[in-house]
Amino acid sequence: MGKRVIIRKSNSLEVSGMTIFVRDLTQEEGNRLLRIARKGADPVQVRRALLILASAQKMKVPEISRL
């Protein structure tokens, strides 16, 4: 097995093998994203909110891409 390389970037963690998550969300941020995901009028904002929420729940990129 190869070495695992961990690189710290601003508010994200990248591990070789493409595991990247957003930082932990505050309660206020999470609530705002949920409101956008449920009641948002702009489909682009709704999609982005869903992606951020999924990443905050530690879903991996392949799982998120199937949403």
C-alpha positions as CSV (number, residue, x, y, z in Angstrom):
1,M,0.0,0.0,0.0
2,G,1.1,3.5,-0.7
3,K,1.5,6.3,1.8
4,R,-1.4,8.4,2.8
5,V,-0.7,12.0,2.4
6,I,-2.8,14.5,4.3
7,I,-2.7,18.1,3.1
8,R,-4.5,20.8,5.2
9,K,-6.2,23.4,3.0
10,S,-8.3,26.3,4.1
11,N,-11.4,24.8,5.7
12,S,-11.0,21.4,4.0
13,L,-9.0,18.2,4.4
14,E,-7.7,16.4,1.4
15,V,-6.4,12.8,1.8
16,S,-4.9,11.0,-1.2
17,G,-7.8,9.1,-2.7
18,M,-10.0,12.2,-2.9
19,T,-11.7,12.4,0.5
20,I,-12.6,16.0,0.9
21,F,-15.1,17.4,3.4
22,V,-16.3,20.9,4.2
23,R,-15.5,22.3,7.7
24,D,-18.0,21.7,10.5
25,L,-21.0,23.9,10.1
26,T,-22.4,26.1,12.9
27,Q,-26.0,25.5,13.9
28,E,-26.9,28.8,12.2
29,E,-25.2,27.8,8.9
30,G,-26.8,24.3,9.0
31,N,-30.2,25.8,9.5
32,R,-29.8,28.3,6.8
33,L,-28.7,25.6,4.3
34,L,-31.6,23.4,5.3
35,R,-34.0,26.3,4.7
36,I,-32.4,26.9,1.2
37,A,-32.5,23.2,0.4
38,R,-36.2,22.9,1.3
39,K,-37.7,26.2,0.2
40,G,-35.2,27.8,-2.1
41,A,-36.5,29.2,-5.4
42,D,-33.2,29.1,-7.2
43,P,-32.3,25.5,-8.3
44,V,-28.6,26.3,-8.3
45,Q,-28.7,27.5,-4.7
46,V,-30.8,24.4,-3.7
47,R,-28.3,22.1,-5.3
48,R,-25.3,23.8,-3.7
49,A,-27.0,23.7,-0.3
50,L,-27.6,20.0,-0.7
51,L,-24.0,19.3,-1.6
52,I,-22.6,21.3,1.3
53,L,-25.0,19.5,3.7
54,A,-24.0,16.1,2.4
55,S,-20.3,16.9,2.7
56,A,-20.8,18.2,6.3
57,Q,-22.4,14.7,7.0
58,K,-19.1,13.2,5.8
59,M,-20.6,11.7,2.6
60,K,-17.9,10.9,0.1
61,V,-17.7,12.5,-3.4
62,P,-19.1,9.4,-5.2
63,E,-22.0,9.3,-2.9
64,I,-22.7,13.0,-3.2
65,S,-22.5,12.7,-7.0
66,R,-25.4,10.3,-7.0
67,L,-27.7,12.8,-5.2
